[in-house]
Amino acid sequence: MEFKQGCGWKACYDEERNLYTAERGGCGYYHLYEITVEIYNALQNGMSDSDSYHLINQGRHLYMDVNDRCGPPYTVVLDHDYKTLCPWADVVSSGRVWPDELTDVAVELFESEKNNREQRRKKREERK
């Protein structure tokens, strides 16, 4: 595996699976993404969290944990395969995971999660 990282982020290229993934984290938040080769290539070692945010955020959101003091902490699992996709990541979890039904609604509602709609719809059909 090949890695790049900066303040608050880390990206991985898994050459065996030709898979690009990234994590972003800081005080009160943690996110995992599947990213494209173009996003990975644009990331530079040492790049700031602010600059990397705009790149990494374009990827497919896999997982998020929020503990920002604006409410109770929570975790949203957008793709249950996140551990397989990102075995290298030091995943942060509050332990309070949203139910799949709530996650499905959020993915359908929020434009920022449109990259997950096809995958979530397929999993929802399999659950029925």
N, C-alpha and C positions, 0 to 999 in steps of 0.2 A: 504494500500500500504506500502511496505517495501522499504527503500532507503539505498543506500551506496553512499559515495561521497569522493572526494579528490580535489586536486588543479586542477581546470579547467574541472572537470567532475562530473557527477551525474548519477546514475543508479537506476532503479525502477523495483520492482517485484510487479505486480498487481495480487494478489492471486485470485481475483474473475474471472479473465479472463485467468489465468495462462500465463501471458504475461510479457516478460522481455524487457525493453527499456533503452536507455541511451542517454545522451547529452554530448557533448564536446564543450567548448567554451573558447575564449580568445580574446586577442586584434586582431581584424581583421577577426575572423572566428567563426562560430557556426554550429554545426552538430547534427542531431538526428539519432539514429539507433534503429532498432529492433535487440536484441541480444538473444543468446541462454542461457539456464540455466548454461551451462558449462562456458561461458564467465562471466556471473553474479557471479558465485561462485568463479571464479579466481580473480575478482576485490576485493580489500581490502580497507576498509575505510582508508583515508589518503594517498593512493597510488598516486604517482606523475602523472601528465599529460603525461609525456613521457612514463612511464610504462603502463598506462592505454590505451594509444593510440593504441598500438600493439594489445591489446585485443579487444577493442570496435570496431576498424576498421574492424574486421573480420565479424561483423554483417551486416545486410541489411540496407544500407543507405536510410534514409527516407527523409531527408531535409538538405539543407545547405545554409548558407548565408556567403558571402565573402565581406569584406570591408578592403582590405589590402594595399591600396594606390598604387597597381600595375596597376590599371585601375579603371574604374567606379565600384561602388558596385553592387552586383547582388545576387539574390536568386534563387536557383534551388529546385523545389518541385519534388522529385522523387516518392513519394507516397502521393497522395492527402488526404489520411486518416491519415496523421501524427498527426493532432489535436485530433482525436479519439484515436489513439494508444498511444499518449503521453499527456494526458490532464493535467498532473502535470508540464509540461515543461514551462519555461519562454522563449518562442520562440523569437528570434531576426530576424528582417527582414529589408532589405534595401528598400523594396517596389518595386524594379525592378526585377520582376519575369520572368525567362526564359519562352518562350512559350513551350507548350507540344511537339511540333514538334522538337525543338532544344534539349530538354531533351531526347526525344526518340532516337535521333541520338547519343547523348553522351553516353547513356546507352548501345547502341549496339557497340559503338566504344571502350570504355574504359573497360579493363579487371577488373578494380577495382569496376565497377558497375554491374558485371555479376549477382549478387544476385537479381537485379531488372528486369532483362530481361523478365522473364515469366510474372510478374505482369504488366510491361509496355506494352508488346505485347497484353495482354488481354484487357487492357484499350484502346489501340489504335484501336483494332477491334470494341470495343463498340462505339467509337467515329465515326466510318465510317458509 
